[in-house]
Amino acid sequence: MATQPSVWTVIVAAGSGTRFGGAKQYLELAGTRVVDRSVAVAAQVSDGVVVVVPASDVSAESARLAADSVVAGGPSRAASVRNGLTAVPPDAAIICVHDAARPLAGADVYQRVINEVRSGAGGAVPVVPVTDTIRRVDGGVVDRSALQAVQTPQAFRGELLRAAHDDAGDATDDASLVEAAGFSVVAVQGHSRNIKITHPDDLAAAEAWLAT
């Protein structure tokens, strides 16, 4: 019986939480830290998990996190992902990248993006419809039927993700870098509960989701 391609996940938890008012990845969500929830789900579907944290936290988090490796972040999100990639085995066939600040991402979302890459896609990202009315700054409403909100985890063929990061470019997510490098990325169904903890109200919303 053929074995499945190896899957590793890089979890980005290196932010300072400026908009939140502190390091949100270490806050407790229903009794478990945000970052620990993200690591636990990634471990269910991955052969290995690398967590990227602020440089000052590497020692403490190496002892605390249930991860295969804990590395220091860089000056930007993309730089932090690149640092995480250095701890991923070179032969990892599929690499997922996930923001620790999305602690409610389920194993089902991981499986959807991973399965797309296993089926031949260069990369796959979870998306949800945009439900709010969006207005341009200079006036006028944007047709939201043409828009999708992108989530993580995002999955990629390992060699494509590494190639996309080779030029040390910067972007708000890895799919943008992969597409800029000339590779195609497909969209799969995300989940409305897969919210990003950006403000204190988001933490309360996540707790409400967990209570349902």
N, C-alpha and C positions, 0 to 999 in steps of 0.2 A: 504494500500500500504506500503510495507516494506521500511524503510529508509536505505539510503546508509551508510556504515561504515564511521565513522568520519575520516577526514584527517587533519593533521597538518603539517606545513612545518617549518623546521629550516633553516634559511639562515645564512651562515657563512660569516661574514664581519669583522673578527677580525685581519686580516693580517696587517702588517706594510708597505707592498708594497716595500720591499727592492729592488727587481729586477726592479720595475717600477720607483723607485725614490721618492716614497711618497704614501700616503694612497689613492690608486686608487679608492676605493669604494665610496669616497666622491667627486670625480671629476664629472663635468657635461658632459653629453652625449646628445647632441642636446637639451640642455636646462633643462635636468632633471638629477639629480645625479644617478650615476651607481647603488648604493644600493637602491634608491627609485624605480627605474625601476624594479629591481628584486623583491622587496616587492610587488609592484602593481600587477605583474603577478601571484605571489604565492597566493595573496589574492583572485584572481578570482576563484581558484580551491580548496581552503583550508577553513576549518572551523576556523582555527587560524594560526597565523604566529608569530614565535619567531625569533628575530634577535640577533646574537652574534657579539658584537663589542669590540674594545679595552677597557680595564677597565676604562681608563681615559675619555672615550667618553659616558659612559652609561647614565649619567645625561642629557647631551645635546641631545643625540639621542633618549632618552625616550620621550622627548618633541617634537621631530621633526619627527620621523618615524611613519608611519601609520601601526604600528604592535601591536599585543596583548601584547607582552612582549619584553623587551630589556635586555640582560644579558651580563656579562663580559666574554671575551674569556679566554682561557688557554694558556699554553706554546707551544701547538702544535695544528694542525687542529683537530685531534681526541679529544683532551682535550676540545677544544672549542665546538665541537658537543656535548660532554657529558654535558657540562654546559648548552647548549641549551635544551637538553632533560629534564633537571630538571624543566623547565618551561612548558613543554608539559603535558597536563592532562594524568594521568596514564591509562585512558581508551581509549586513541586515538588508533584507529584500524590500521591506516596507517600513517606512518611518512615519509615525504619527506625531503631530505637534499639537499640543493642547495648552490652553491658558488655564493656570491653576484657579483663576478667578471665575471659572465656570464649573463649580463643584457639583452641579446637578446633571452634568452630561452622563447619560446612561450607556451601558455596554452595548445597547442596541444601536445607538448612533455610531459608536466605534465600528461595530460590525458592518454597518452599511457602507462607510467610507473604505474600510479595509477590503470588503468584498469587491467593490468597484475596481480597486487597484489590482486585486488578484485576477480580475476578469480582463485586465489589459489596459485600464486607464492609467495615464501618467500621474494623475492626482485626483482627489475627490474631496469635496467640502460639503458640510451640511448647511442647508439654508432654510429660512422660514419666510413666509410672505410678509411684506410690509403692510401693516394695518392702519397706521396713522396717516392722516393727510399731510403731505409734504409740500412746503412752499419754498420757492427759490428766494434767496436773499434779495434779489432785485425785483421780486414780484412774480406772481403766477404760480399755479399749482402743478406739481410734477405728477405725471401719470404713474401711480403706484403699482399698476398692473405690470409695469416693465421693471420693477425693482424687487430685489430679494435681500434679506438681511443674512449675512454670512456668520456662521458660528465656528467653533472648534469642538472636537478634534478634527483636524484635517490630515489626510493620509496621502502619501506619495511614494512612488518608486524611489528606493534609497538613492540610487545614482543620480536621478533627476533632481532631487532636493539638494543633494550636495553640489551638483553642478550649478544650480540656481544661486547658491550662496557663495560660489567661488569668487564672484566679482565684488564681494563685500557690499552689495547694495542694501538699501533700506526700504522697508514697506511695513504697512500696518498688519499684514498677515503673510504667511508663506505662499499661499496660492498666487498672490500678486507677483511675488518674485519668480515663481515657477512659470507663470504665464509670460512675464517679461523676458524670460530666458528662451521663449519660443515653444514651450510645452503646453499641452492642453490639460485642462482641469474640468471635471464634470461636477455637477451639483446633485446632491441627494437630499432626501427629506431630513430636516433637522427636527427639533422638538421645542415647543413653546416654553417648556420648563427649563430649558438649557440657557438660563439667563446669566449675564455677566455681572458680577458684583463690582459695581463702580461707585455707588453712593450708599450711605447707610440704609436708605429705604430698600435697596436691592437685597440687603441681608435679611431684612424683615420679610420681603417677598419670598426669598428662598426658604425661610423657615415655614412660611405658610404653605408652600408647595410640599414640603416634607411632612407636614401635618395632615395632608389630605389622603 
